[in-house]
Amino acid sequence: MKEIKFNIPVKLPSSVKNVKKFLDSGAPLHGPGKNIQEIKKQLKKKFNFDNVFLTNSCTSALEICALSIQLKSTDEVLVPSFTFVTTASSFARTGCVLKFYDIQKNTLMPNLLDVKKCITKKTKAIVVVHYQGYSIESLDKLKQICKKKKIFLIEDAAQAFGSYFKNKPLGSFGDFSCFSFHETKNIHSGTGGMLVVNNKKFLNRVNFIFDKGTDRYLMNKGKIKYYTWVEIGSAFLMSEFSASYLLPQIFSYKKIFLKRSNLYLRYAKNLEVLNSKNFTMTNNYKYKYNFHAFVIVLNKNIKDEFIKYLKKFNINAIIHYTPLHRSKVGRTFSINKNKLVNTDKYVNKIVRLPLHDSLTMNEVDYISKKILEYFAR
């Protein structure tokens, strides 16, 4: 069997065709232009996202959030320890205090009870991560808590484009919501991201921060004659070139998700006989789901041995995040005194299997067969 890669980025013929059309048009590569405007139009139509900012990464979207809420050195921001580093670093760089919270063992996502325990009068924002594209449980309850206590809710939906909680798309609940269009995601622009601003009182400030800290958007609307520097910002804009590759995938995302769902469900069927006895499959979706990842949680600390075994058969499985509360920088910026029991217990047991648009059913069957043979030894 040839090498089975963990990820191969989506490459639609329509994306390649649209890039060529854009380059042939002679339009500026930086944008914003027709592709960005059309993406915004489609996101409004498909998900009712009103205030969309296409960024050069999900990290940039998170950094805009951190700058927008004007964090002070005494403010606390709650984030999970089990997440990608920039979920935390985007806020830490403002000089605020991080407080890490634990995950649930059955979902690997925010534990609402632990989040509630971490809230103090100094809590300014809570960041939740929709891990694997799943919705966190009790998202509506968390939103109510944040509203009552006047805490900003920020959705890190990097992996969750197209997933839902109940009847609303993820990204609709937070004051801010951040998405990734990195090449490891279901749809992508090579590298890229998106910020959705649901709290309209921040729209002016976000526009300023988004465009290098200037009020140029007011000039473009004819409200001022010249633009100037009004906020601390940066160059966060997605290029029109990147958007030209992304746009056709926005039109075709349901077909991409359907392919992924068939692969995902084939894994689940093939490995069902081993589930719970040897590992747990974290297929926790209750609502409309984008089938971003297929993750197993091993019952024993055999992660490295298991990945090495699969590698012998040209199968590239990977670990996921290392806990931020254990990291050098995480310890520097956080004030954690609570024990993150589930994070510490399960992080060394998590393995992600290959799942991407170029994967075949035969390859899924081959991977499943080798996993069955491993546990039959």
N, C-alpha and C positions, 0 to 999 in steps of 0.2 A: 504493500500500500504506500502510495506517495505521501509526502508530508501533509498532515492536516493542520493548517494554521488555526490559531485561536481566533483571529479576526482577519477578514478581507473586506476592505471598505466597499460600500455599494458603488457600482459604476453602471448607471443607466445609460443606454444609448442616447436617450433624450437629454440627459445632462451634458454629455459630450457635444451633442448637436447645438444645444443652447449656448454653451461656452464659445463655440466657433462663431455662431451668429452674433454674439456680443462682441467678440474681438473684431470681426469683420465690419461691425457698425462704426468703429472708431470712437465710441463713447469713452469718457474717462474711466480708468480702471478703478479709481478710488471710490467713486460714488458720493452720495447716494444717487441712484438712478432708477431706471424702469424696473429692473429685477427686484431691487429692494422694495420699491413701492408695491409691486405685484405680490410679493411674499406677504407684506403687511395686509394687503387686501384679502388674500386667501386665509390668513390666520384669523382675521375678523369674521369672515364668512363661516369657516369650519369650526372655530372654537370660541368665538365671541371675545377674542382678545382685542381690546380697544387700543391700549397704549403700549405699543411694541417698539423696542429699540434693538435692532440687530447689531450684535457686538462681535469683536474678533475672537472671543472665547467666553465660556461660562464664567471663568475666573474674573474677567472684566465686568460681567454683569453683577457678580457678587461684590466686587470692589465699588461699583457705583452705588449699590445698596448701602454699604458701610459708610461711604462719604455722604450719602443723602440724609441719613438719620443723625448725622453730626454727633458722633460718639465722643464722650469725655473719658478721661483716664480713670474715673471712678465708676463708669458704667460697666455693667456685666452683660455679656452676650452668651447665651446657652447654645452649645453645639454638640453633636454626638462625637465621641472619640473615634468611632468606627465610620470613617468617611475619607474622602480625598483631602489632601493637605490644604488646598486653597479654600475649602469650605470654612476653615478656621483662620488661615493666614490673611484672607481678605479683610477680616475684621481686626485681627491682632495688629496689623500694620497701622491702624489708627491710634494705637496706644491704649485701647480699652482692655478690660479684663475678660478672659475666657473662662467659662465654667463648662466642663465636659459632663455629659450625662450618658446613661447606659442605654443599651438596646434590649429588645425583647428576644428571647431565645428562639421563638418560633417564626419570627419575621426578619430578624437582624436589623430592625428599624427602631426609631425612637420609642422608648418606653414612657408612656404618658404619665404614669405614677412617678417615675424617676424625674421626669421633667418638672412636674409640679413641686417635688421636694426641693429642686434647685432654685426655684423662683424666690427672689427677695425684693425688697424695695429698690434695689439698685439694678434690677434686671431691665434692660432697655430693649432687647430683642431676643427672639427664639428662632433658631434656624433648624428646620427639619429637612431630612434627606429622604427622598423617595427612592430607596435603594432597589436596584434591579428594575426600576420602572414601576414598582408596586406603589399603591397608595398606602400611606401610613394609616393605621387604625385610629378611629376617633378623631379624624382631622377636623370635623365640625366642632367637636367639643373643645379641642385645643384653640380653635379660632375664637370661640366664645370666651375662653379663659383670657386670651390675649386682649380681646376687646374690653372685658371687664376691668382688667388690671392696667390697661393702656400700655401694652407691650407690643412692639412691632413683630409681626409674624412673617418670616421669610422662607419661602419654599426653595430648597435646592432640588430642582427637578431635572438635573443634568441628564439623567437616564430615562426620564419619564414623558418625553414628548408623545402625545397621543393616548396616554393612559388617563383613567377617570377615577374619581371618588364619587360613588353613587351616580348621579346623573350629570355631574359637572366635570369638565376636564381638569386635571392637575395643572396648577398654575393660576387657577381662578380664586384661590382661597387666601393666599398671603397678601400682605401689603405690597410685597414685591415677590416675583417668582423668576427663577433663573434656569435656563436650559442650555444644553450643550449640543453643538453640531460638529463635534470632533469626529474624526474618521472612525473611531471605535463605536460610535452610536448608530442607531437604526438608520437614520438619514444624516447626511453630513455635508459640510462645505470644506472638507480638509481639516481646517480648524475654524471654529466659529461658535457663536452663542447667541442668546437672546434674553433680554430682560422684559418682563411684563410688569407694568406698574398699575396696580389695582387701587392704590390709595392716591386719589387725584390731587391731593394737596401737595404732593411731591413733584408734580409734573414739571413745573418751572425749573426747580433745582436740578432734577434729573437731566433735563434738556441742556442746562448749562454745563454740568459735569461731563455729560456724554460728549460734548463738542469742545474738549480741551479746556473747559472752565470758562468758555466765552458765552456771551448772550447773542451769538450770531443768528440763532433761530428766530429771535425777535426782529432782527434786521430783515431776515428773509420773509417775514410776515408783514413787513412794512411798518412796524411799530416804532422802530428807532432808525436813525440815519446811518450810524456806524456802530459796529460791535466792539466790545472791549472785554477785558478779563474781569470776571465777576465771582468766580468760585475756584476752588482747587479741583481740577479735573485732569483728563488725559485724552489720548487718541484712542477711543474705544470702538470706533465704527467698524463694522464688517465691510470689506471692500466689495464693490460692485462685481468684480471678477469672481469672488467667492460666491456671491449671491446668485450669479448666473448658473453656477453648478448646482446650487441648492434648490432653486425654484422648481424644476421638473419633479424633484423628489417630494416636494410639498403637494403637488398634484397627485402623485402616485403612492403616497405613504401607506394607504390601505392595502395595496397589492404587496408592498414590501413586508408589512406586518403579517399578512396572510401566509406568505412563504415562511416567515420565522415561526409563526404559530404551528404550522405543520411539523416543522423540525422539532420544536419544543415538545409538542405532544407525543411525538414519536419517541423521544428520549424518555418521557414520563412513562409511557406504556412499556418500553423495553426494560426499564429499570425498576418497575413497580415491585417485582418480586424481592428486591433487595432493600426496598425503602423501609426505614425505621430500625430494621435489624442491624444493618451495616452503616447506614447513613440516613439523613433526612433530606428529602427534596423540598426546597423552599418555594413550592408553587402555591403562593398565598393569594392569588388574585381572586377577588370577589366581584370586581367590576370590569368594565372594558379595559383591556390590557394590551400593551405594545410588544410583549414577548421579547424584552430586551436581553435577558440573560438566563442561563440555566445553571443554577448553583446547587451544590450538594454540601451538606455539613456532615463530616465524618464523625462517627461515634468515638473514635480513638485518635490520638495525636500521631497520625500516620500520613499527614499531608505531604511531606517531602518525599517519603518513600512511594506514595501513590502517584504523585506527579512524575517522579523519576521512572516508575514502571510504565506509565503511559507514553513517556518520551521514547522508550525503547521501541515502541511500535509506531513512531512518527506522529504521535498525537500530542499536540501542544495545549495542555490545560495550564491554568495559572492560579496563583493565590490571589487574594484581594488585599484590602487595605491593612496596613499595620497600625495599631492603636496610637492615636495622636497624644494621648495623655502619658504615654511612655517615652515619647520623643524628647530630645533635648530642648527644642524650641517650645514644644507643648508645655513642658514643665515650667519654662520661663514665664509664659504669658498666662498660665491658668492658676486658679486658686483652689483646685480640687482637694477636698478632704474625704469625699464619699468614695466608696469602693465601686468600681465598675465591673461587677461580678460576671455578667454575661459577656461583656466585651473581652475580658481577659480569658474567659473559658472557651469561647467559640472561635476566636480569631485565628487560632492555629489549626482549625479543623475545616476551614472553608476552601472549597475548590470550585473554580468556574470552568465549565466545559466549553469547547468550541461551539459557537452559534453565530452564524452570519449568512448573508444573502447568497453566498457562493457555495455553501455547504450542501451536500446531497444527502438524500435519504440513505443511500448505501454507506456513506461515511458515518452517519449517525448510528446505523446498525453495527458497523465495524467497531466504533468507539464503545458502544453498549456491550458488544460481545466481549471485548477485552476487559471491561469493568466487571462483567459477570465472571470471567475466568479468574480475575484477581481475587475476588472474594470467595471463590470456590476452592482456592488452594488449601 
